[in-house]
């Protein structure tokens, strides 16, 4: 490839990889499979090697992605959490071994640690005096997000190390993950309750760890494996085998399928064993990590620019298959979004028979250029929901047919809308049977009103017998009508009525969540409930008042106003109130020094994190705001405070420094 073409291709590859890194690390919504990403990365490395004049310090091959999660304090790792080079074949693995021989100027057989590569989320744990003090995500390898409170909720992570050989300080590195059976059970329960389900354990685990409310990860079956350290004081280890033994002795779980073996043949043998038994292993793995066992040899081999010479990741081949796209079905969700699903000729792949695959949305459908009758390549590479990768256009016979995007709802025939600037098409008919079913399931779900005995089957019966048209009708159900339903009876009918009666006084945030307002999840509902106190005040809130709230942007504010402005929603709330619905207020600290005040923190805080400051405001009965307005009562301004301090001065809002804030809060 000549220089000009190489320059253009390098620029294109770098942009694709940066975008993929952002989606993977920041959004937890990868747009490429591991195999696709590796192919792009290898091509970029090859071009930069062929054309060294095109090397750039900002290239993805020269540094790891510079992204950390929003909403958490940054944490600088004591030493970089480096990436590993990949190999995909036994030949490449043996090439890596031979390069190590040449570097060490020795071809003596070496010992290797062969560890299953867990498909989870990297997590570093720092212990001081045996006590967990900090947990952080990998982030960009240099700086991660401090998620200590969330990590403390993982039962597999000891809060205090055990044994008589605990270092005075140690940075443990490992992987947060979820067992396949736990993930399947969670998804099944969520589906039955009408809640969100998740595509794969890795994204679910990573997303859970980065939720601002620790109760979320605490409610999810996350586990942890330790496999390395980023530093240690007070003790030393001679090998990876010694380290893993020590970690286990200290109460930290390690990957049970890890083997310490001699020579490349034994590495290949254990790799083959794991490939053969992959489906039986209770957690998702996507390869093995091969490390030189001896730490002294690791020290001699050292590092390249972004990866160690003494370790390599041997990735599994992608789990793909070829089958026929029979047709595309369209399903309607509880918010009216209509999504395409590929119906496939059943094919065995990755240990299961696959007959359906996700197509996400109409933009993805158009990008793929699929036709009904196409031979298609699908991939299950660790995902629970298979994905269509591409049509095999060279195998088309001419009998394939174009896929028609519906203009009317496939359930109720209402004309569909498309949100401006978004990929979703939506059924606007609130009475659409599928929307009603999803609406009621969400309303009754555990995180909403938690109405036991009102699952998917019972909701269908209520709708089929025309006993309900929305959530308000649940509170006017008659015992005789329920008892007359198939497989019901007086006892089950009375149990449901008792559950409904108890649900009338749920905390306001759970009712708001259960209403299914677009853009308002569990966290958003709690913010609204704390800020306004009553359902009536939430309904009457202006957009200006809503966007003043911490973590509430214009999109959520507009969604809240739109929901409460619709006649059918107001009518539903009126009928709920007539039936006795009286949600309770969220308990907010009262009597504190900041009781009833809106406090905004801005600038650099020296003695506490921003998160700790906000928590202190709430603990003292106040509300932590994100922007300064005429409703702001107090601004805490540290060094570097800019526009917020200026606006506070213009509005004559009281401004204090961090020391005075802590003094008033009784923390001086």
C-alpha positions in Angstrom: 0.0 0.0 0.0 1.4 3.4 -1.0 2.0 6.1 1.6 -1.1 8.2 0.9 -3.5 5.2 1.0 -1.8 4.0 4.1 -2.2 7.4 5.8 -5.9 7.5 5.0 -6.5 3.9 6.2 -4.5 4.5 9.4 -6.7 7.6 10.1 -9.8 5.5 9.5 -8.6 2.6 11.7 -7.7 4.9 14.6 -11.1 6.6 14.5 -12.9 3.2 14.4 -10.8 1.9 17.3 -11.2 5.0 19.4 -15.0 4.9 18.9 -15.0 1.2 19.8 -12.9 2.0 23.0 -15.4 4.7 24.0 -18.4 2.4 23.5 -16.7 -0.4 25.4 -15.2 1.5 28.3 -17.5 4.5 28.8 -20.9 3.3 27.5 -20.6 -0.4 28.2 -22.3 -0.8 24.8 -19.7 -2.4 22.5 -20.3 -2.0 18.7 -17.7 -4.6 17.7 -17.1 -8.2 18.7 -13.7 -9.0 20.2 -12.7 -10.6 16.9 -13.6 -7.6 14.9 -11.8 -5.3 17.2 -8.6 -7.5 17.2 -8.7 -7.5 13.4 -8.8 -3.7 13.2 -6.0 -3.4 15.8 -3.8 -5.9 14.0 -4.2 -4.1 10.7 -3.3 -0.8 12.4 -0.2 -2.3 14.0 0.9 -3.8 10.6 0.4 -0.4 8.8 2.3 1.5 11.4 5.1 -1.0 11.3 5.2 -0.8 7.5 5.1 3.0 7.6 6.8 4.1 10.8 6.6 7.7 9.6 2.9 7.5 10.4 3.4 6.7 14.1 1.6 9.1 16.4 1.8 9.2 20.2 -2.0 9.5 20.3 -2.5 6.3 18.3 -4.5 3.5 20.0 -1.4 1.3 19.6 0.7 3.7 21.7 -1.6 4.4 24.6 -4.7 2.8 26.1 -8.1 4.6 25.8 -8.5 7.7 27.9 -12.0 7.2 29.3 -13.4 6.7 32.8 -17.0 6.4 34.0 -18.9 9.6 34.9 -20.3 10.1 38.4 -17.3 8.7 40.3 -14.1 10.2 41.6 -11.0 9.3 39.5 -8.4 7.0 41.1 -4.8 6.8 39.9 -3.6 3.2 39.9 -0.4 2.6 41.9 1.1 1.1 38.7 -0.4 0.9 35.2 -3.0 -1.8 34.5 -1.5 -2.8 31.1 -3.1 -4.5 28.2 -1.9 -7.8 26.8 -0.9 -8.7 23.2 -3.1 -11.3 21.6 -2.5 -14.5 19.7 -5.2 -16.6 18.0 -3.5 -19.8 16.9 -1.1 -22.3 18.3 1.5 -21.3 15.8 1.3 -17.7 17.0 1.6 -18.9 20.6 4.7 -20.9 19.8 6.1 -17.8 18.1 5.6 -15.8 21.3 7.4 -18.6 23.3 10.3 -18.5 20.8 10.6 -14.7 21.0 10.9 -15.1 24.8 13.6 -17.7 24.3 15.6 -15.3 22.1 15.1 -12.4 24.5 16.3 -14.5 27.5 19.0 -16.2 25.3 17.8 -19.5 26.6 15.7 -22.3 25.2 15.4 -24.2 28.5 11.7 -25.2 29.0 9.9 -22.7 31.2 7.0 -22.9 33.5 3.8 -21.0 32.5 0.7 -20.1 34.3 -2.3 -20.8 32.0 -5.4 -18.9 33.3 -8.9 -18.8 31.8 -9.5 -15.3 30.6 -12.7 -14.3 32.4 -15.1 -12.2 30.3 -15.9 -9.7 33.1 -14.9 -6.2 34.3 -11.4 -5.5 35.6 -11.3 -4.4 39.2 -8.4 -3.4 41.5 -8.7 -3.8 45.3 -6.3 -2.0 47.6 -5.8 -3.3 51.1 -4.0 -1.5 53.9 -3.2 -3.5 57.0 -5.4 -6.2 55.6 -8.5 -3.9 55.3 -10.1 -3.0 52.0 -9.7 0.8 51.5 -10.2 1.4 47.8 -11.7 -0.4 44.8 -11.4 1.0 41.3 -12.3 0.1 37.7 -9.5 -0.3 35.2 -10.5 2.9 33.4 -7.8 3.8 30.9 -5.2 1.6 32.7 -3.7 4.6 34.4 -6.7 6.2 36.0 -9.9 4.4 36.9 -13.1 5.2 38.7 -13.3 4.8 42.5 -16.2 2.4 43.1 -15.3 1.3 46.6 -18.9 1.4 47.9 -20.1 -0.7 45.1 -17.3 -3.2 45.4 -18.0 -3.6 49.1 -21.4 -5.1 48.1 -19.7 -8.1 46.3 -19.6 -10.9 48.8 -16.7 -12.6 47.1 -14.5 -9.6 48.0 -13.3 -9.8 51.6 -13.5 -6.6 53.5 -10.5 -7.8 55.6 -7.8 -10.3 54.4 -7.3 -13.4 56.5 -4.2 -15.4 57.6 -0.9 -14.5 59.3 0.9 -13.5 56.1 -1.1 -10.4 55.1 1.0 -7.6 53.6 1.0 -4.2 55.1 -0.2 -2.9 51.7 -1.3 -4.7 48.5 -3.0 -3.8 45.3 -5.0 -6.9 44.1 -6.1 -7.1 40.5 -8.8 -9.3 39.2 -12.1 -9.6 37.4 -15.6 -9.0 38.6 -17.9 -11.4 36.8 -21.2 -13.3 36.9 -21.9 -17.0 36.7 -23.9 -18.1 33.6 -26.6 -19.7 35.8 -26.9 -16.6 38.0 -27.2 -14.4 35.0 -29.8 -16.5 33.3 -31.9 -16.7 36.6 -31.7 -12.9 37.0 -32.8 -12.3 33.4 -35.6 -14.8 33.7 -36.9 -13.1 36.9 -36.6 -9.7 35.3 -38.4 -10.8 32.2 -41.3 -12.3 34.2 -41.5 -9.1 36.2 -41.5 -6.9 33.0 -38.1 -5.4 33.9 -35.1 -4.7 31.6 -33.1 -7.8 30.6 -29.5 -7.8 29.6 -27.5 -9.1 26.7 -24.5 -10.7 28.3 -22.9 -11.1 31.8 -19.9 -8.9 31.0 -21.9 -5.8 30.1 -24.3 -6.5 33.0 -21.5 -6.8 35.5 -19.6 -3.7 34.3 -22.8 -1.6 34.1 -23.8 -2.8 37.6 -20.5 -1.7 39.1 -20.8 1.8 37.7 -24.3 2.5 39.1 -24.3 5.4 41.5 -26.6 3.7 44.0 -24.7 0.8 45.7 -28.0 -1.0 46.3 -28.1 -1.9 42.6 -24.9 -4.0 42.5 -25.8 -5.3 45.9 -29.0 -6.8 44.4 -27.1 -8.5 41.6 -25.1 -11.8 41.7 -21.6 -10.4 41.1 -18.5 -12.3 42.0 -14.8 -11.8 41.8 -11.6 -13.6 40.9 -8.1 -12.3 41.8 -5.2 -13.0 39.4 -2.5 -10.4 39.8 -1.1 -7.6 41.9 -0.2 -4.0 41.1 2.2 -3.6 44.0 2.9 -5.0 47.5 4.8 -4.0 50.6 5.9 -6.1 53.5 6.2 -9.5 51.6 7.4 -10.8 48.3 6.4 -13.6 46.0 8.7 -15.7 43.7 6.2 -16.8 41.1 2.7 -16.5 39.8 2.0 -19.9 41.4 3.2 -18.5 44.8 1.1 -15.4 44.4 -2.1 -17.3 43.6 -1.6 -19.6 46.6 -1.1 -16.5 48.8 -4.2 -14.8 47.4 -6.3 -17.8 48.2 -4.8 -18.1 51.7 -5.8 -14.4 52.3 -9.4 -15.2 51.4 -9.4 -14.0 47.8 -11.0 -16.3 45.2 -8.8 -17.3 42.2 -9.8 -19.1 39.0 -10.0 -22.8 39.7 -9.2 -23.9 36.2 -5.8 -22.2 36.3 -2.9 -24.6 35.7 0.9 -24.2 36.2 2.5 -26.2 33.3 5.9 -26.8 31.8 6.6 -25.8 28.2 4.5 -24.8 25.1 3.1 -28.3 24.6 1.5 -28.3 28.0 0.1 -24.8 27.4 -1.5 -25.9 24.2 -2.9 -29.0 25.9 -4.6 -27.0 28.6 -5.9 -24.5 26.1 -7.5 -27.4 24.1 -9.0 -28.8 27.3 -10.7 -25.4 28.0 -12.0 -25.1 24.5 -13.5 -28.6 24.7 -15.1 -27.9 28.1 -16.0 -24.3 27.7 -19.7 -24.7 27.9 -19.4 -26.7 31.1 -17.4 -23.9 32.8 -19.8 -21.9 34.9 -18.7 -18.5 33.8 -18.0 -16.9 30.4 -14.3 -17.2 29.2 -13.0 -15.9 25.9 -9.5 -17.4 25.9 -6.6 -18.0 28.2 -3.9 -15.7 29.6 -0.4 -17.3 29.5 2.2 -15.9 31.9 5.8 -16.8 32.5 5.5 -18.2 36.0 8.9 -17.0 37.4 8.7 -13.4 38.6 12.5 -13.0 38.2 12.2 -13.9 34.6 9.2 -11.6 34.2 11.4 -8.8 35.5 14.2 -9.6 33.0 11.8 -9.7 30.1 10.2 -6.4 31.0 7.7 -4.3 29.0 7.0 -3.1 25.5 5.3 0.2 25.0 1.9 -0.9 26.1 2.2 -4.6 27.1 4.5 -7.0 28.9 6.7 -9.4 27.1 6.1 -12.1 29.7 2.4 -12.6 29.2 0.0 -13.0 26.2 -3.7 -13.6 25.7 -4.6 -16.6 23.6 -8.1 -15.8 22.4 -10.7 -18.4 21.5 -11.9 -18.5 18.0 -15.2 -16.6 17.6 -18.3 -18.9 17.9 -20.0 -18.4 14.6 -22.3 -20.4 12.3 -24.0 -20.0 8.9 -27.7 -20.3 8.6 -30.7 -18.9 6.8 -32.7 -15.8 7.7 -36.3 -17.1 7.4 -38.0 -13.8 8.2 -37.9 -10.7 10.4 -40.5 -10.4 13.2 -41.3 -7.1 14.9 -42.0 -6.9 18.7 -43.6 -4.1 20.7 -42.1 -3.1 24.1 -43.9 -1.5 27.1 -42.9 2.0 25.9 -44.2 1.3 22.4 -40.8 0.9 20.7 -41.0 -1.6 17.8 -37.8 -3.7 17.4 -36.8 -6.2 14.7 -35.8 -9.8 15.5 -34.2 -12.3 13.1 -36.0 -15.6 12.8 -33.4 -18.2 11.7 -33.3 -21.7 10.5 -32.3 -23.4 13.7 -28.5 -24.0 13.9 -26.2 -25.4 16.6 -23.6 -22.9 17.8 -21.6 -22.4 21.0 -23.3 -25.3 22.7 -26.9 -24.3 22.0 -29.5 -24.4 19.2 -30.1 -20.8 18.0 -33.3 -19.9 16.2 -33.5 -16.1 16.9 -31.0 -13.3 16.8 -31.1 -9.6 17.7 -31.2 -6.9 15.0 -31.4 -4.0 17.6 -33.2 -1.4 15.4 -34.0 -0.4 11.9 -30.7 1.5 11.4 -28.8 -1.7 12.1 -31.1 -3.6 9.8 -30.5 -1.1 7.0 -26.7 -1.1 7.7 -26.6 -4.9 7.3 -28.6 -4.8 4.1 -30.4 -8.1 4.9 -33.0 -9.8 2.8 -35.4 -12.5 3.9 -34.0 -15.8 2.6 -30.4 -14.7 2.9 -27.7 -17.0 4.1 -26.3 -15.2 7.1 -23.3 -15.4 9.4 -24.2 -15.3 13.1 -22.1 -15.1 16.2 -22.7 -16.0 19.8 -19.1 -15.3 21.1 -20.1 -15.2 24.8 -23.4 -13.4 24.2 -26.6 -14.9 25.5 -28.4 -13.3 22.6 -26.8 -14.2 19.2 -26.1 -11.5 16.7 -26.4 -11.4 12.9 -23.0 -10.3 11.6 -23.6 -10.1 7.8 -25.4 -11.6 4.8 -23.5 -13.8 2.5 -24.3 -11.8 -0.6 -22.3 -14.1 -2.9 -24.7 -16.9 -2.1 -27.9 -15.1 -3.1 -30.0 -16.9 -5.7 -32.4 -14.1 -6.6 -35.3 -15.6 -4.5 -34.5 -13.4 -1.5 -37.0 -10.7 -0.7 -36.6 -7.1 0.7 -37.5 -6.7 4.3 -40.3 -4.3 4.8 -40.1 -1.9 7.8 -43.6 -1.7 9.2 -45.5 1.6 9.0 -48.2 0.3 11.4 -48.0 -1.5 14.7 -47.8 -5.3 14.3 -50.1 -5.7 17.3 -52.8 -3.0 17.1 -52.3 -1.6 13.6 -51.8 2.0 14.8 -49.6 4.1 12.5 -46.1 4.2 13.9 -44.1 7.3 14.8 -40.3 7.8 14.6 -38.7 10.0 17.2 -36.8 12.8 15.6 -33.0 12.2 15.7 -33.5 8.7 17.1 -33.5 5.2 15.6 -36.6 3.9 17.3 -40.0 3.5 15.7 -42.8 3.7 18.2 -46.5 2.7 18.5 -48.2 5.8 20.0 -51.3 3.8 21.0 -51.2 3.5 24.8 -54.0 0.9 24.6 -51.9 -1.4 22.4 -52.2 -4.8 24.1 -48.5 -5.5 24.1 -47.8 -2.0 25.7 -50.4 -2.6 28.3 -48.9 -6.0 29.1 -45.5 -4.4 29.5 -46.8 -1.4 31.4 -48.6 -3.6 34.0 -45.6 -6.0 34.4 -43.3 -3.0 35.0 -45.8 -1.4 37.4 -45.9 -4.7 39.5 -42.2 -5.4 39.3 -40.0 -5.8 42.4 -38.3 -2.3 42.1 -41.7 -0.6 41.5 -44.8 -1.6 43.5 -43.6 -5.2 44.1 -47.0 -6.8 43.7 -46.4 -10.5 44.3 -48.6 -12.9 42.4 -49.0 -10.6 39.4 -46.7 -12.0 36.8 -46.9 -12.3 33.1 -49.5 -15.1 33.0 -51.8 -13.3 35.4 -51.5 -10.0 33.6 -52.5 -11.7 30.3 -55.6 -13.2 32.0 -56.6 -9.8 33.3 -56.3 -8.2 29.9 -57.9 -11.1 28.0 -60.9 -10.9 30.3 -61.0 -7.1 30.0 -60.7 -6.6 33.8 -58.0 -3.9 33.4 -57.0 -1.3 30.9 -54.2 0.4 32.9 -52.5 0.2 36.3 -55.3 2.2 38.0 -57.8 -0.6 37.2 -55.8 -3.0 39.4 -57.0 -1.2 42.5 -60.7 -1.7 41.6 -60.5 -5.4 40.9 -63.2 -7.5 42.6 -62.5 -10.7 44.4 -65.3 -12.6 42.6 -64.0 -11.6 39.2 -60.5 -12.8 40.1 -61.6 -16.0 41.7 -63.6 -16.9 38.5 -60.4 -16.9 36.4 -58.9 -20.2 35.3 -56.5 -21.6 38.0 -57.4 -18.9 40.4 -59.6 -19.3 43.5 -60.7 -17.3 46.5 -57.4 -17.6 48.3 -55.2 -16.5 45.4 -57.7 -13.7 44.6 -57.5 -12.5 48.2 -53.7 -12.7 48.2 -53.5 -10.4 45.2 -56.0 -7.9 46.7 -53.9 -7.9 49.9 -50.8 -7.2 47.8 -52.6 -4.3 46.0 -53.8 -2.8 49.3 -50.2 -2.8 50.7 -48.9 -1.3 47.4 -51.1 1.9 47.9 -48.5 3.3 50.4 -45.3 2.5 48.6 -42.6 5.2 48.8 -43.1 7.8 46.1 -39.9 6.9 44.2 -41.1 3.4 43.6 -44.4 4.6 42.3 -42.7 7.1 40.0 -40.5 4.3 38.7 -43.5 2.0 38.2 -45.3 4.6 36.1 -42.8 3.9 33.4 -42.0 7.5 32.5 -39.5 7.5 29.7 -35.9 8.5 30.8 -36.8 8.0 34.5 -35.2 4.9 35.9 -34.8 3.8 39.5 -32.2 6.5 40.3 -34.1 9.3 38.5 -37.3 8.4 40.4 -35.5 8.7 43.7 -34.1 12.1 42.8 -37.6 13.4 41.9 -39.1 12.0 45.0 -36.5 13.5 47.3 -36.7 16.9 45.6 -40.5 17.3 45.5 -41.9 15.0 48.2 -45.3 14.5 46.7 -46.7 13.2 43.4 -48.7 16.4 43.0 -45.5 18.5 43.3 -43.7 16.3 40.7 -46.6 16.7 38.3 -46.6 20.5 38.7 -42.9 20.9 38.3 -41.7 23.3 35.6 -38.8 22.4 33.2 -36.7 25.1 34.8 -37.2 23.5 38.3 -36.5 20.0 37.0 -33.2 20.8 35.2 -32.0 22.5 38.4 -31.9 19.0 40.1 -28.6 17.2 40.3 -28.4 14.5 37.6 -31.6 15.7 35.8 -30.9 17.0 32.3 -33.2 18.5 29.7 -34.1 15.1 28.2 -35.4 13.7 31.5 -37.1 17.0 32.4 -39.0 17.1 29.1 -40.0 13.4 29.4 -41.4 14.1 32.9 -43.4 17.1 31.7 -44.6 15.3 28.7 -45.8 12.3 30.7 -47.7 14.4 33.3 -49.2 16.6 30.5 -51.1 13.7 28.8 -54.7 13.4 29.7 -54.7 9.6 29.9 -51.9 9.7 32.5 -53.6 12.4 34.6 -56.8 10.4 34.5 -55.0 7.2 35.6 -53.4 9.0 38.5 -56.8 10.5 39.5 -58.4 7.1 39.5 -55.5 5.7 41.6 -56.0 8.4 44.1 -59.7 7.7 44.3 -58.9 4.1 45.0 -56.7 5.1 47.9 -53.2 5.3 46.4 -51.2 7.5 48.8 -47.5 7.0 48.3 -45.3 7.8 51.3 -42.5 10.3 51.3 -38.9 9.2 51.0 -37.3 9.6 54.4 -35.0 12.6 54.3 -32.9 13.7 57.2 -34.6 16.5 59.1 -33.3 18.9 61.6 -29.8 19.1 60.2 -28.0 22.3 59.7 -28.8 22.3 55.9 -32.5 21.2 56.4 -34.6 22.5 53.5 -31.7 24.1 51.8 -30.3 23.6 48.3 -26.5 23.5 48.4 -24.2 23.6 45.4 -20.6 22.5 45.6 -18.2 23.9 43.0 -14.4 24.2 42.5 -11.7 21.9 44.0 -12.4 20.5 47.4 -9.3 19.7 49.4 -10.5 17.7 52.4 -13.3 15.5 50.8 -14.5 14.3 47.5 -17.4 16.0 45.7 -19.4 12.8 46.4 -18.7 13.0 50.1 -19.7 16.6 50.2 -23.1 15.9 48.5 -23.7 13.0 50.9 -22.9 15.3 53.9 -25.5 17.9 52.6 -28.2 15.2 52.3 -27.2 13.7 55.7 -27.8 17.2 57.2 -31.3 17.5 55.6 -30.4 19.4 52.5 -30.4 18.8 48.8 -27.2 18.8 46.7 -27.8 20.9 43.6 -25.8 20.8 40.4 -26.5 24.3 39.1 -26.9 27.8 40.7 -30.3 29.5 40.5 -32.5 31.7 42.5 -33.6 28.6 44.4 -30.0 28.0 45.6 -29.5 28.7 49.3 -25.8 28.2 49.7 -22.7 27.7 47.5 -19.6 26.0 48.8 -16.7 27.3 46.6 -13.3 25.8 46.4 -10.2 26.9 44.4 -11.0 27.1 40.7 -14.7 27.9 41.2 -15.8 29.7 38.0 -19.1 30.4 36.4 -21.2 28.9 39.3 -19.5 31.3 41.8 -20.0 34.2 39.5 -23.7 33.4 39.1 -24.0 33.0 42.9 -22.5 36.5 43.3 -24.9 37.9 40.7 -27.9 36.3 42.5 -26.5 37.3 46.0 -26.4 33.7 47.1 -24.3 33.1 50.2 -20.9 31.7 49.4 -18.7 29.9 51.9 -15.4 27.9 51.6 -14.9 24.2 52.4 -13.6 24.9 55.9 -16.7 26.8 56.9 -18.9 24.1 55.2 -17.3 21.4 57.4 -17.5 23.6 60.5 -21.3 24.2 60.0 -21.8 20.4 59.4 -19.9 19.6 62.6 -17.0 18.0 60.8 -14.3 20.5 61.5 
